[in-house]
Amino acid sequence: MKHRRIALAAFAALLLAGCSGGGSAGPEKGLDDPAKKDIAMRLVSSAENSTLDWKGQYGYIEDIGDGRGYTAGIIGFCSGTGDMLKVVERYAAKRPGNALEAFLPALRAVRGSDSHAGLGAAFTEAWEEAAADTKFRAAQDAERDEAYFDPAVGRARADGLSALGQFIYYDAYVMHGYGDTPGTVGFRTIRAQAVATADTPSEGGDEEAYLNAFLDARVAAIRKEPSHSDTSRVETEQRVFVDQGRLQLETPLVWEVYGESFRIDEG
C-alpha cells in the first residue's frame, strides 16, 4: 500500500482497513475526529505517564530530572518551558482567586530553568487539588490544543499526512516543542531534516517513506538530549504503526514504550 496516489485514495483506504483489521471503510478521518483524538491522547499518555488513562492525569506533577523543572498534567506541561505558566494563567482568567494563582510570579521567575524557587510542596499540592476543578482541566485542554495539537495537525494536513502522520507530528510537538532550545532539537528542525530526505505526500511523495524519514530525524534529535535518550517512543511504537500500514490509526494498536506494553482495541 505504498505509493498512495490521490486518484487511488478511496481504494487505498479500503485496502488499508481490510488488511489491518481497522473496521468499516469510509471517508478517512483526521486526528481531530473525537475518536482519533482520544486514541492520540492515550498513545501520548502511555509515554508521558505510563498509562492509557489520560483523563486521570490532570493532577499529575513531579520533577523527572530532565532540566525542565516540574512536569505536570495531561501532556507534561513544564515549569521550565513556560507552558505550565500559560495553563495557570488560563485558569486564573477563568477562576480568579484560585490557589494556583498565587504562584504566578514564581512560575514567571523560574521559566527557562529547572528551579523550584517559590514553588515546592505548596505548589504541587495546589496543582493536584486543582485537578478536581473542571475549569482547570479545561485550561489544560485549551493549552494543549492551542500550543501543540492544532498546529501539529494543521502542519500535518498541509503536508498531506494521514491520521497516523498527524499523530506523529503531534507527539513530536509534545516532546520536543516547536523550536530549538539550548541542548534540544525542536519539531521545526526535525521536519526540515525529514523534507530534505523525502518528499511529503503533498509534494507527491510516498507517505510511509516520508514518515520513516521524519522518525529517523526524530531519533537523531532524541539521542542529542541525554534526558530523553530512550528512542522506544519512536522505534517500538510509531515506527511499528508505519510498518504495519496503519495510516488511519486502525485498531487494534499494540506497542511498547519505555519497556512497558500497551494495547488499544477500540477506537
N, C-alpha and C positions, 0 to 999 in steps of 0.2 A: 504493500500500500504506500510505497514511497512514490515520489513524483506526482504528488497530488495537484492536478491541474484544476483551474477554475471551472472549466467546462464539465469536469467529471466530479464536481464537489458532492452532488447529491448521491451519485453512485458510490463514491468513496465512503460517504457516511454510512450507507447501508452495509458495505463490506466490513467496515470497522466495527459496527455494532454486532454483526453476526459472528466475526471471528474472535472477538474479545469478550463476549458474554455481556455486552453493555445494555441489553434491554431493547425496547422497541425503537424502530427507526423514526426519523422525523427531522425537523429543522435543527441544525446544530445550535447549541445554547452556549452563550459566553459565561465567563466566571461570575458575572453579575446576576445570573439566574440564581434565585434563592437556594435551590438545592445544591448547585455547583459551588456557590459561595460558602455554604456550610461545610462541604467537603474540604474546600481550601482551608477554612479555619481549623478543621480537625487535623489536617496534614501539618499545618504550621504548629499547632499545639503539641503534636507528637514530638516535634523537635525542640520547641521552646519550653514545654512544661512536662514532657514525658507522659502525656495523657491525651485522649481524644476529646475529653470533656472541656472544650474551650470555654464554654459558658460558666464554668466553675473557677475561672482564673482571674476574674476581675480583682479579687483581693490578694492575689499573689504578689509578693515583694521580697527580694533579697539581693545582696551583693554577691554576684557569681564570680568576682575576681577577674573580670575582663577589662578593667580600666575604665569602665563606663559608669561607675557608681552603682546606685540601686537599679535593678532591673525589675519591672513590675507589670502587672496587668495582662491583657489578652494577647498581646504580641511582643511583650518585652520592652515597654517604654522605659527609657533610661534617664536618670537624673543628670548624667554627664553629657548627653547628646541634645538635651533640650526638649525632646518630645514629651517627657513626663511633665515638664513645666507647662507645656501647652494644654495637656489634659487637665491639670489643676486649674489653669486659667479658664478653660471652658466650663469646668464645674463651678467655679466661683461666680461666673456670669449667670449661671442658671440657678445656683443655690447660694446666694450671698450669705456670708457668716458661717459657712461650713467649717469643720475642724481643720481641713487641709489648707484653707485659705491663709491661715497664719504662717504657713511655711513658704509662701510665695517668694519673699525676699531671699530666703536661704536657697531655694531652688534656682533663682536667678544668679546668685553668687557662686554656686558650685558648677554651673553649666560650663562644659569644656574640661571638667576634671573628674576624678573619682572620689572627691571629698564628700564626707558625711556632715560637714560642719553645719550646725544649725538644724540638723535633721534627726538622725538617730532613732532610738526606740519610740519616742513620742510620734515621730512622723510615720514610721512603719505601722504602728498601731492605728493611727488615724486613717491610713490608706486601707488597711484591712477592714476597718469598721465602715468606711465609706462605701465599700462594695455592696452593702445592703440597699443602697440608695439607687433608684432607677435613673436619676439624673446623673450620677457618677458613672454608671455603666454606659449611659448614652454619650457622655463626654468621651469615654474611651472609644466607643464605636465611631464617633464623629472624627476623632483624630486619626484613627486607623484608616478610615475611608479617604479623608482629605489628603493625608500625607503619604499614604502607601498604596492602598487598594485602588482607588480611582486612577491615579497617574500610571500605575503599573498596567492596569487593564487597558487604559487608553493607549499607551505606547504599544502594547502587545497587539491590539486591534489594528493600529496603523501599520504594524509590521506583518499583518495577515496571519496572526497566530491563533490557534485553536484554544479551547478551554485549558488544556494542559500547558500550552505555551504561556497563556495568561497567568496561570498559577506559578510557573517557573519564574516569570518576571516578578510577580508579587512577592514570592518568598525571598528573592534576591533583594528587593527593596527593603523588606523587613529586616533581613540580617545585615546588609551592607550599607543601607541608606542610599540616597541618590548620588551624591557627590563624594569624591575622595576626601579623606581627612588624614592627618599625620599618622602613618603606620597602617592605614587601611585603604582598600580599593573599593570604590562605590559602584553602584549599578551602571552609571553613565559610562565609566571606563570599561566595565565588563562587556557591556553591549557593543561598544566601539571596537573592542578586540574581536568580538564574535562576527560583526558585519565585515571586518577586514578579512575574515577567513571564509565565510559562507554568505550567500545571498539570502535575504529574508524571503518568505513566501510572497510578500507584496512586490518583491523585485523579481519574482519568477523562480525563486529557489525552492528546494525541497525542504519541507518543514522539519522533518526528523534530522536531516543533516545540519540544518541551522541550529536546532535546539542542542544537538550534541556539541556544536562549536561554542554555543553560549555556555553550556555546562563545563566544557573544558576551560574556558576563560574564568569561570567562577571557581573551579577547583584551584586554579593558579592563584586567584585572589585570596581564597581561604588559607592557602599554605603560606601566604605572606604575613598572616596575622596569627601569632602564636596562640592567642586565647581561643581561636576558632580553627585549630589545625585539623580537626576531625572532618573528613570530607564525606562521611556516610550520608549526610543530608542530601547530597547530590548522587553519590555512586550507588547506594543501596535503596534509594527512594526514587528520585526524579529520573535518573538515567534508566532505571528499571521500567518505569512507565513509558518512556520514549521507546525503548527497545521492544516493548510489548505492543506498541502502536495504539496506546490508549489516549489518543489525542483529544477525546472528549471527556477524559477522566471517568471512563466507564468502569463501573464496579463489577466484580469485587476488585478492590485495590489491596495489595498485600506488600508490605515493605518493612525494612529495618532502618532504624536511625539511632545512632549513638549506642548501639548494642542491644536495643530493645525492638521487639517485633510488634507490628500493628496490622490491623485489617479493617476495612470498611466494606460491608456487604451491600448496603443500600445507598441510594442517592441518585 
